[in-house]
Amino acid sequence: MKPFSIPTKLISGPNSLAALYQLCKKRIWLVCDPFLSETEALKQIVTGLSQRNQVALFTDVKPDPTTEDVAKGVSVMEAFEPDVVIAYGGGSAIDLTKAIRFVGQKRGYHSGCFIVIPTTSGTGSEVTNISVISQPERQIKVPLVDDELLPDIAILDPSQTLTVPPAVTANTGIDVLTHAIEAVVSAKSDDFSNALAEKAITLVFKYLKPAFIDGNDIEAREKLHNASCLAGMAFNHAGLGLTHAIAHQLGATLHIPHGLANALLLTSVMEFNRKCNKTEATYARLARCLGFVPRGADCKTGADALIHETRVLIDAVGITEVGARLNLIPKNDEHLLLAIANQAQQDITLKTNPVRPDVKEICEIIRAI
């Protein structure tokens, strides 16, 4: 028996933020980072909500939120006593808000309705039961996994992503692709998660480059926003894999942005995972569906094509050039390399990878980037 559910209510498309203004006589606690708190987009939201509600902002959001950040947020939230919590921003703001609410609930405080408004098209966190929190003293990232982390409502308004810079569009877009590709070859994938993942993959290949070239392309922004959500639903059901297991450690240890880390790792991990015949067949099927090879192409040719086209897309949005300038790990620092590989082996996302790597194989993948 395999359960499948999508408990988060989705409100999508242009002008979907209008749903917020139905809130009345609520105590609303809105979490965002300091930069977003000064934008006109958020000021308009706060002004609109404040007409019929009491609104408080919590802006102490930093990249890679830590356990200390969570503890601070819990204290502030409990002091304000909201009955609606809104997370506004990218992965860091959403993950932090999830963790704050989760810890608050464990302490006996229930903060009411939880609404997420993503401003980047990448994490899919608005529909997942996962929150990734850093423990800097241990140089690791710890994924929290619990259905209580699921938002009640996700508002996908593409207008909120129009000001995202090209580099962030690229990183987050490849993060979406990584989510979908890892979900579709996951050991726990099924027809339902595959349908979501495959649609997300199609949308990223079609719309990421246009959004990267012209950030005001509202159609491309909307399609990427939808792809991010679809991929989030897919991996929330099926799980992720080796790319994320390593990327979490590169973020915690070397502070590489999560989407960039995934982008640098993705094709190397795809090459590694194709040693599983079922995975290679899945890559080939995707390549045929995307038109990268003829319908009758064999599995090897199809898998080669999907990996090649993934590299082409990563090149086209400038990530390969950025990666070439990074000196991730000095060649003689085997201790750091082994530490990252060992931590990756313990990462919960590795459980659903189609092939179980050993430490040596993980080290080789890291060296390849």
PyMOL commands that set and color helices and strands:
alter all, ss='L'
color gray80, all
select helices_A, chain A and resi 16-22+34-37+40-50+67-80+91-106+125-127+147-149+158-161+166-184+191-213+218-238+242-254+258-273+277-289+299-316+319-324+334-346+348-352+359-368
alter helices_A, ss='H'
color red, helices_A
select strands_A, chain A and resi 9-12+27-31+54-58+84-89+113-118+130-135+140-145+153-156
alter strands_A, ss='S'
color yellow, strands_A
deselect
rebuild
show_as cartoon
